[in-house]
Amino acid sequence: MKVAIELTPEQDELVRTCVESGRYANAEAVVATALRVFAAVEVERAEFERSIIEASEEADREGTFTIEEVMEEVEAIIAEAERERAA
């Protein structure tokens, strides 16, 4: 598929700099790399979104805790570990 896009002056300068530096053979190689990076970011975004949805569904099923409840549990775990260490 052939697509024509118009770059901003800043984007054009970036592409030109990348090619002139020798890191990329041509503008198409720069765009191909940019699209690979974009695809990876999109995968990470989708995974993060899925994790948020799963966490929300879990909270709906199993309930949630207040920060006070969590801190109380953490303090109890620490106290128990300290008692075991002292014994």
DSSP file (Angstrom, degrees, kcal/mol; ACC not computed):
  #  RESIDUE AA STRUCTURE BP1 BP2  ACC     N-H-->O    O-->H-N    N-H-->O    O-->H-N    TCO  KAPPA ALPHA  PHI   PSI    X-CA   Y-CA   Z-CA
    1    1 A M              0   0    0      0, 0.0     2,-0.5     0, 0.0     0, 0.0   0.000 360.0 360.0 360.0 132.5    0.0    0.0    0.0
    2    2 A K        -     0   0    0      2,-0.0     2,-0.4     0, 0.0     0, 0.0  -0.891 360.0-179.2-105.0 128.2    1.4    3.4   -0.9
    3    3 A V        -     0   0    0     -2,-0.5     2,-0.5     2,-0.0     0, 0.0  -0.983  15.6-152.1-129.3 137.7    0.5    6.3    1.3
    4    4 A A        +     0   0    0     -2,-0.4     2,-0.3     2,-0.0    -2,-0.0  -0.930  19.4 179.3-108.5 131.4    1.5    9.9    1.0
    5    5 A I        -     0   0    0     -2,-0.5     2,-0.6     2,-0.0    -2,-0.0  -0.932  25.1-132.0-128.6 154.7    1.8   12.0    4.2
    6    6 A E        -     0   0    0     -2,-0.3     2,-0.2     6,-0.0    -2,-0.0  -0.931  24.5-151.8-107.5 122.3    2.7   15.6    4.8
    7    7 A L        -     0   0    0     -2,-0.6    -2,-0.0     1,-0.1     0, 0.0  -0.607  17.1-115.7 -90.4 150.0    5.3   16.1    7.6
    8    8 A T     >  -     0   0    0     -2,-0.2     4,-2.8     1,-0.1     5,-0.2  -0.371  38.1-103.2 -69.3 163.2    5.5   19.2    9.8
    9    9 A P  H  > S+     0   0    0      0, 0.0     4,-2.3     0, 0.0     5,-0.2   0.896 124.6  51.3 -57.0 -38.7    8.8   21.1    9.3
   10   10 A E  H  > S+     0   0    0      2,-0.2     4,-2.1     1,-0.2     5,-0.1   0.914 111.3  46.7 -65.1 -42.4   10.1   19.6   12.6
   11   11 A Q  H  > S+     0   0    0      2,-0.2     4,-2.6     1,-0.2     5,-0.2   0.914 111.5  51.6 -65.2 -42.4    9.2   16.0   11.5
   12   12 A D  H  X S+     0   0    0     -4,-2.8     4,-2.7     1,-0.2    -2,-0.2   0.913 109.7  49.7 -60.2 -43.6   10.8   16.6    8.1
   13   13 A E  H  X S+     0   0    0     -4,-2.3     4,-2.8    -5,-0.2    -1,-0.2   0.899 110.1  51.0 -63.7 -40.9   14.0   17.8    9.8
   14   14 A L  H  X S+     0   0    0     -4,-2.1     4,-2.4     2,-0.2    -2,-0.2   0.942 112.3  45.6 -61.6 -48.0   14.1   14.8   12.1
   15   15 A V  H  X S+     0   0    0     -4,-2.6     4,-2.2     1,-0.2     5,-0.2   0.936 114.0  49.3 -60.4 -46.3   13.7   12.4    9.1
   16   16 A R  H  X S+     0   0    0     -4,-2.7     4,-3.0     1,-0.2     5,-0.2   0.914 111.2  49.7 -60.3 -44.3   16.3   14.3    7.1
   17   17 A T  H  X S+     0   0    0     -4,-2.8     4,-1.8     1,-0.2    -1,-0.2   0.903 109.7  51.3 -62.3 -42.2   18.7   14.3   10.1
   18   18 A C  H  <>S+     0   0    0     -4,-2.4     6,-1.1    -5,-0.2     5,-0.9   0.904 114.6  42.6 -62.5 -41.6   18.3   10.5   10.6
   19   19 A V  H ><5S+     0   0    0     -4,-2.2     3,-1.4     1,-0.2    -2,-0.2   0.933 113.7  50.5 -70.9 -46.0   19.0    9.8    7.0
   20   20 A E  H 3<5S+     0   0    0     -4,-3.0    -2,-0.2     1,-0.3    -1,-0.2   0.784 103.2  61.0 -64.7 -26.4   21.9   12.2    6.7
   21   21 A S  T 3<5S-     0   0    0     -4,-1.8    -1,-0.3    -5,-0.2    -2,-0.2   0.680 111.3-121.9 -72.5 -16.1   23.5   10.7    9.8
   22   22 A G  T < 5S+     0   0    0     -3,-1.4    -3,-0.1    -4,-0.4    -2,-0.1   0.402  84.4 113.8  89.9  -3.2   23.7    7.4    8.0
   23   23 A R  S   <S+     0   0    0     -5,-0.9     2,-0.4     1,-0.1    -4,-0.2   0.800  81.1  35.4 -70.4 -26.9   21.6    5.5   10.6
   24   24 A Y  S    S-     0   0    0     -6,-1.1    -2,-0.3    -5,-0.2    -1,-0.1  -0.963  71.5-141.3-129.1 145.4   18.8    5.0    8.1
   25   25 A A  S    S-     0   0    0     -2,-0.4     2,-0.3     1,-0.2    -1,-0.1   0.850  79.9 -21.1 -72.9 -34.3   19.0    4.4    4.3
   26   26 A N  S  > S-     0   0    0      1,-0.1     4,-1.5    -4,-0.0     3,-0.5  -0.946  75.7 -81.3-162.8 177.9   16.1    6.6    3.5
   27   27 A A  H  > S+     0   0    0     -2,-0.3     4,-2.6     1,-0.2     5,-0.2   0.847 122.2  60.2 -61.7 -34.6   12.9    8.2    4.8
   28   28 A E  H  > S+     0   0    0      1,-0.2     4,-2.6     2,-0.2    -1,-0.2   0.883 103.1  51.2 -62.2 -37.5   11.0    5.0    4.4
   29   29 A A  H  > S+     0   0    0     -3,-0.5     4,-2.1     2,-0.2    -1,-0.2   0.879 109.4  50.5 -67.2 -37.1   13.3    3.2    6.8
   30   30 A V  H  X S+     0   0    0     -4,-1.5     4,-2.5     2,-0.2    -2,-0.2   0.943 112.6  46.1 -63.7 -47.2   12.8    6.0    9.3
   31   31 A V  H  X S+     0   0    0     -4,-2.6     4,-2.6     1,-0.2    -2,-0.2   0.895 110.0  54.1 -63.7 -40.4    9.0    5.7    9.0
   32   32 A A  H  X S+     0   0    0     -4,-2.6     4,-2.0     2,-0.2    -1,-0.2   0.915 110.5  46.6 -60.7 -42.7    9.2    1.9    9.2
   33   33 A T  H  X S+     0   0    0     -4,-2.1     4,-2.4     2,-0.2    -2,-0.2   0.926 111.0  51.9 -64.5 -44.3   11.1    2.2   12.5
   34   34 A A  H  X S+     0   0    0     -4,-2.5     4,-2.6     1,-0.2    -2,-0.2   0.897 109.7  49.7 -59.0 -40.5    8.7    4.8   13.8
   35   35 A L  H  X S+     0   0    0     -4,-2.6     4,-2.6     2,-0.2    -1,-0.2   0.866 108.4  52.5 -68.8 -35.6    5.8    2.5   13.0
   36   36 A R  H  X S+     0   0    0     -4,-2.0     4,-2.0     2,-0.2    -2,-0.2   0.927 111.9  46.1 -63.3 -43.5    7.5   -0.4   14.8
   37   37 A V  H  X S+     0   0    0     -4,-2.4     4,-2.3     2,-0.2    -2,-0.2   0.927 112.6  50.6 -63.9 -44.3    7.9    1.7   17.9
   38   38 A F  H  X S+     0   0    0     -4,-2.6     4,-2.4     1,-0.2    -2,-0.2   0.906 108.5  52.0 -59.4 -42.9    4.3    2.9   17.7
   39   39 A A  H  X S+     0   0    0     -4,-2.6     4,-2.0     1,-0.2    -1,-0.2   0.901 109.4  49.9 -61.6 -41.2    3.1   -0.6   17.4
   40   40 A A  H  X S+     0   0    0     -4,-2.0     4,-2.3     2,-0.2    -1,-0.2   0.904 110.5  49.7 -64.5 -41.2    5.0   -1.6   20.5
   41   41 A V  H  X S+     0   0    0     -4,-2.3     4,-2.6     1,-0.2    -2,-0.2   0.900 109.4  52.1 -63.7 -40.4    3.6    1.3   22.4
   42   42 A E  H  X S+     0   0    0     -4,-2.4     4,-2.5     2,-0.2    -1,-0.2   0.879 107.9  51.3 -64.4 -38.0    0.1    0.4   21.3
   43   43 A V  H  X S+     0   0    0     -4,-2.0     4,-2.4     2,-0.2    -2,-0.2   0.937 111.7  47.3 -62.8 -46.2    0.6   -3.2   22.5
   44   44 A E  H  X S+     0   0    0     -4,-2.3     4,-2.5     1,-0.2    -2,-0.2   0.903 111.8  50.7 -62.2 -41.2    1.7   -1.9   25.9
   45   45 A R  H  X S+     0   0    0     -4,-2.6     4,-2.7     2,-0.2    -1,-0.2   0.917 111.0  48.2 -62.0 -43.9   -1.3    0.5   26.0
   46   46 A A  H  X S+     0   0    0     -4,-2.5     4,-2.5     2,-0.2    -2,-0.2   0.898 111.8  49.6 -65.1 -40.3   -3.7   -2.3   25.2
   47   47 A E  H  X S+     0   0    0     -4,-2.4     4,-2.2     2,-0.2    -2,-0.2   0.911 112.0  48.3 -64.5 -41.9   -2.1   -4.5   27.9
   48   48 A F  H  X S+     0   0    0     -4,-2.5     4,-2.1     2,-0.2    -2,-0.2   0.923 111.3  50.0 -63.1 -44.3   -2.4   -1.7   30.5
   49   49 A E  H  X S+     0   0    0     -4,-2.7     4,-2.3     1,-0.2    -2,-0.2   0.909 110.4  50.4 -60.4 -42.7   -6.0   -1.1   29.5
   50   50 A R  H  X S+     0   0    0     -4,-2.5     4,-2.8     1,-0.2    -1,-0.2   0.901 108.9  51.8 -61.6 -40.8   -6.7   -4.8   29.9
   51   51 A S  H  X S+     0   0    0     -4,-2.2     4,-2.4     2,-0.2    -1,-0.2   0.879 109.3  50.0 -66.1 -36.2   -5.1   -4.9   33.3
   52   52 A I  H  X S+     0   0    0     -4,-2.1     4,-2.4     2,-0.2    -1,-0.2   0.923 112.0  47.5 -65.8 -43.7   -7.2   -1.9   34.5
   53   53 A I  H  X S+     0   0    0     -4,-2.3     4,-2.6     2,-0.2    -2,-0.2   0.926 112.7  48.9 -63.0 -44.6  -10.4   -3.6   33.2
   54   54 A E  H  X S+     0   0    0     -4,-2.8     4,-2.5     1,-0.2    -2,-0.2   0.903 111.6  49.4 -62.2 -41.5   -9.4   -6.9   35.0
   55   55 A A  H  X S+     0   0    0     -4,-2.4     4,-2.5     2,-0.2    -1,-0.2   0.902 111.5  49.2 -64.6 -40.5   -8.6   -5.0   38.2
   56   56 A S  H  X S+     0   0    0     -4,-2.4     4,-2.1     2,-0.2    -2,-0.2   0.914 112.0  47.9 -64.5 -42.7  -12.0   -3.2   38.0
   57   57 A E  H  X S+     0   0    0     -4,-2.6     4,-2.0     2,-0.2    -2,-0.2   0.894 111.5  50.8 -65.3 -39.4  -13.8   -6.5   37.4
   58   58 A E  H  X S+     0   0    0     -4,-2.5     4,-3.5     2,-0.2     5,-0.4   0.913 109.4  50.7 -63.5 -42.5  -11.9   -8.2   40.3
   59   59 A A  H  X S+     0   0    0     -4,-2.5     4,-2.0     1,-0.2    -2,-0.2   0.890 109.5  50.9 -62.3 -39.3  -12.9   -5.3   42.6
   60   60 A D  H  < S+     0   0    0     -4,-2.1    -1,-0.2     2,-0.2    -2,-0.2   0.889 117.9  39.3 -64.0 -38.5  -16.5   -5.7   41.5
   61   61 A R  H  < S+     0   0    0     -4,-2.0    -2,-0.2    -5,-0.1    -1,-0.2   0.921 131.6  22.7 -75.5 -45.6  -16.4   -9.4   42.3
   62   62 A E  H  < S-     0   0    0     -4,-3.5    -3,-0.2     1,-0.3    -2,-0.2   0.483 103.4-122.5-108.6  -5.1  -14.3   -9.4   45.5
   63   63 A G     <  -     0   0    0     -4,-2.0    -1,-0.3    -5,-0.4     2,-0.3  -0.223  24.9 -93.9  88.2 177.7  -14.7   -5.9   46.9
   64   64 A T        -     0   0    0     -4,-0.1     2,-0.3    -2,-0.1    -5,-0.0  -0.790  23.0-130.8-128.7 170.5  -12.1   -3.3   47.7
   65   65 A F        -     0   0    0     -2,-0.3     2,-0.1     4,-0.0    -2,-0.0  -0.924  18.4-124.0-122.7 148.2  -10.2   -2.2   50.7
   66   66 A T     >  -     0   0    0     -2,-0.3     4,-2.0     1,-0.1     5,-0.2  -0.468  31.3-110.8 -80.4 163.5   -9.6    1.3   52.1
   67   67 A I  H  > S+     0   0    0      1,-0.2     4,-2.7     2,-0.2     5,-0.2   0.851 120.5  57.1 -63.0 -33.0   -6.1    2.5   52.6
   68   68 A E  H  > S+     0   0    0      2,-0.2     4,-2.3     1,-0.2    -1,-0.2   0.913 106.1  48.6 -64.4 -42.1   -6.6    2.3   56.3
   69   69 A E  H  > S+     0   0    0      2,-0.2     4,-2.0     1,-0.2    -2,-0.2   0.903 112.5  48.6 -64.1 -40.8   -7.5   -1.4   56.0
   70   70 A V  H  X S+     0   0    0     -4,-2.0     4,-2.6     2,-0.2    -2,-0.2   0.934 111.8  48.4 -65.1 -46.4   -4.4   -2.0   53.9
   71   71 A M  H  X S+     0   0    0     -4,-2.7     4,-2.7     1,-0.2    -2,-0.2   0.880 109.5  53.5 -63.0 -38.3   -2.1   -0.2   56.3
   72   72 A E  H  X S+     0   0    0     -4,-2.3     4,-2.0     2,-0.2    -1,-0.2   0.918 110.9  46.4 -61.2 -44.1   -3.6   -2.1   59.2
   73   73 A E  H  X S+     0   0    0     -4,-2.0     4,-2.3     2,-0.2    -2,-0.2   0.907 112.0  50.7 -65.4 -42.5   -2.8   -5.4   57.4
   74   74 A V  H  X S+     0   0    0     -4,-2.6     4,-2.5     1,-0.2    -2,-0.2   0.931 110.5  49.3 -61.1 -46.1    0.7   -4.3   56.5
   75   75 A E  H  X S+     0   0    0     -4,-2.7     4,-2.6     1,-0.2    -1,-0.2   0.878 110.1  51.4 -61.9 -38.3    1.4   -3.3   60.1
   76   76 A A  H  X S+     0   0    0     -4,-2.0     4,-2.3     2,-0.2    -1,-0.2   0.904 110.2  48.8 -65.8 -41.0    0.1   -6.6   61.4
   77   77 A I  H  X S+     0   0    0     -4,-2.3     4,-2.3     2,-0.2    -2,-0.2   0.919 112.8  47.6 -64.1 -43.5    2.4   -8.5   58.9
   78   78 A I  H  X S+     0   0    0     -4,-2.5     4,-2.4     2,-0.2    -2,-0.2   0.924 111.5  50.6 -64.1 -44.4    5.4   -6.4   60.0
   79   79 A A  H  X S+     0   0    0     -4,-2.6     4,-2.3     1,-0.2    -2,-0.2   0.912 110.9  49.1 -60.2 -43.3    4.6   -6.9   63.7
   80   80 A E  H  X S+     0   0    0     -4,-2.3     4,-2.4     1,-0.2    -1,-0.2   0.906 110.6  50.1 -63.6 -42.3    4.3  -10.7   63.2
   81   81 A A  H  X S+     0   0    0     -4,-2.3     4,-2.2     1,-0.2    -1,-0.2   0.892 110.7  49.9 -63.7 -39.0    7.6  -10.8   61.3
   82   82 A E  H  X S+     0   0    0     -4,-2.4     4,-2.0     2,-0.2    -2,-0.2   0.893 110.1  50.4 -66.6 -39.3    9.3   -8.8   64.1
   83   83 A R  H  X S+     0   0    0     -4,-2.3     4,-1.3     2,-0.2    -2,-0.2   0.911 111.8  48.0 -63.1 -42.6    7.9  -11.2   66.8
   84   84 A E  H  < S+     0   0    0     -4,-2.4    -2,-0.2     1,-0.2    -1,-0.2   0.887 111.4  50.2 -66.4 -38.3    9.2  -14.2   64.8
   85   85 A R  H  < S+     0   0    0     -4,-2.2    -1,-0.2     1,-0.2    -2,-0.2   0.870 110.2  50.2 -66.7 -36.8   12.6  -12.6   64.4
   86   86 A A  H  <        0   0    0     -4,-2.0    -1,-0.2     1,-0.2    -2,-0.2   0.746 360.0 360.0 -73.8 -23.9   12.8  -11.9   68.1
   87   87 A A     <        0   0    0     -4,-1.3    -1,-0.2    -5,-0.1    -2,-0.2   0.479 360.0 360.0 -76.9 360.0   11.9  -15.5   69.1
